[in-house]
Amino acid sequence: MKTELVTTLKRKATDIIDSLQIEREPVLITQHGKPAAYLVDVDTFEATQTRLSILEGIAVGEHAVREGRVTSQAEAKRRLSRWLA
């Protein structure tokens, strides 16, 4: 992973973004010698958000199963038929 100073980002933003879009590798931005932010291309960011959304949905489902909040397939079909009809 590349690391850039925030001052370099200010001076060479266009070059860094061009490189980012080609290489698709996050860039760690440091400020005063400490990590401050990650810069990622749009496609990578959107894919990560989609993955997180899916994982959150799975976690909610697993939590419901642990709490016993489940229904049979027949009952689920019956409930959904009101919306799908």
C-alpha positions in Angstrom: 0.0 0.0 0.0 1.2 3.4 -0.9 1.6 6.1 1.7 1.5 9.8 1.0 1.8 12.9 3.2 -1.2 15.2 3.3 1.0 18.0 1.9 1.8 15.8 -1.1 -1.9 15.1 -1.6 -2.5 18.8 -1.7 0.3 19.4 -4.2 -0.2 16.4 -6.4 -3.9 15.4 -6.0 -4.5 14.9 -9.7 -1.5 12.6 -10.1 -2.3 10.6 -7.0 -5.9 10.1 -8.1 -4.9 9.1 -11.6 -2.5 6.5 -10.1 -5.2 5.3 -7.7 -7.7 4.7 -10.6 -5.1 2.7 -12.5 -3.6 0.7 -9.7 -6.8 0.3 -7.6 -4.6 0.2 -4.4 -5.6 2.3 -1.4 -3.4 5.2 -0.5 -2.8 5.9 3.2 -2.6 9.6 3.9 -0.6 10.7 6.8 -0.7 14.0 8.7 2.0 15.0 11.2 3.5 11.5 10.8 0.3 9.7 11.8 -2.3 7.9 9.7 -5.2 10.3 8.9 -7.2 8.8 6.1 -7.4 6.2 3.3 -8.0 7.3 -0.3 -9.6 4.7 -2.5 -11.1 4.7 -6.0 -14.9 4.9 -6.4 -15.4 1.3 -7.7 -13.5 -0.2 -4.7 -15.4 2.0 -2.2 -18.8 1.0 -3.7 -17.9 -2.7 -3.8 -16.8 -2.5 -0.2 -20.1 -0.8 0.8 -22.0 -3.5 -1.0 -20.0 -6.3 0.8 -20.6 -4.6 4.2 -24.3 -4.3 3.5 -24.5 -8.0 2.7 -22.5 -9.0 5.8 -24.8 -6.8 7.9 -27.8 -8.6 6.5 -26.3 -12.0 7.2 -25.5 -10.9 10.8 -29.1 -9.7 11.3 -30.4 -13.0 10.0 -28.1 -15.0 12.2 -29.2 -13.0 15.2 -32.9 -13.7 14.4 -32.1 -17.4 14.2 -30.4 -17.4 17.6 -33.4 -15.7 19.1 -35.7 -18.2 17.5 -37.4 -15.6 15.3 -37.9 -18.0 12.3 -40.8 -19.2 10.2 -41.3 -22.2 7.9 -40.9 -21.8 4.2 -44.7 -22.3 3.8 -45.4 -19.5 6.2 -42.8 -17.2 4.6 -44.4 -17.8 1.2 -47.9 -17.1 2.6 -46.7 -13.8 4.1 -44.8 -12.7 0.9 -47.7 -13.7 -1.4 -49.5 -10.6 -0.2 -46.8 -8.4 -1.6 -45.9 -10.4 -4.7 -49.4 -10.8 -6.0 
